[in-house]
Amino acid sequence: MRLQAVVLLLSVMLVVPYVAAADDPTRVDHVNKLLSNFSTPQLAPGESGTFSFDVVNTNEKNMTNVSLTMSIYMFATAEETKVVDNSWSTPLIRNNQEQEFIFPPFDVNGTLAENNTRTFSVEIVTSVDTVRGGVFDQGTYFVRFRLQFDYVNESGLGNYEMASRGYFTDQQWEDATNGTNVGNCTLADRKGDICLTYLNVDGIIPDSSFGVKEPMPMWPFYLFVVLAAFFLVLGLMFYLEENPGTWPWMERKWRRFRGLWRQTFQKPKRPKK
């Protein structure tokens, strides 16, 4: 009997912390799923397209006072990177004609219920002057996100802030992942080998991107079609010359064509004196 009581007590001691930890909005497996199902456009200069994604409450209770910010922050090709700021005229998020957009509340109270998903979409607008990649060099615009919300669990009311990689400089990211700050972090401060206290956030959510590049010109395709047809005709005529009587009706047309060609383009020979 005493042994059973000890086993029961140990079971309770093991289970209770696990339950408490399970309702933790900063758990990596929760944070990684907060933003998902991205649908991003690939645009030619002057075009516009829809950028959409889902926000998922992966927690056991409601997220309240939710605020979500999206901004275009960097342009990159295989050869260069440029910081995008307010001095860039395009691309823009059409909803407010700027590079940054704060989404309206998820509902009247700014709440996203547990296990619920909300799909957001914005229109990305470019112009003929938009900085872009070349025909064979993809130009990519990177998009970052900042998500803030309140959440109540066994520890009480907490104010949480999640941000994507684009909100941190390369040096900050290096210090938080590979620098001495990681060694100084407690296990509670680390999420996936990242020192979150150094970055002053509660979790890392994904960046995203969309593309802008010069469209492939169509004239090489048309030239290829014309050349293919030309060589097909030449091959057919060569076959007819080598195999007379195979298709008489086509041979007649071919002889007629050769006659017209000679009359039109070949100069008549002068008679010998």
Helices and strands as residue ranges (DSSP letters): H 2-22, H 28-31, E 35-39, E 42-43, E 48-56, E 64-76, E 81-83, E 92-93, E 100-102, E 117-125, E 140-153, E 156-164, G 165-167, H 170-177, H 180-184, G 187-189, H 196-199, E 203-205, E 208-212, H 219-242, H 248-265
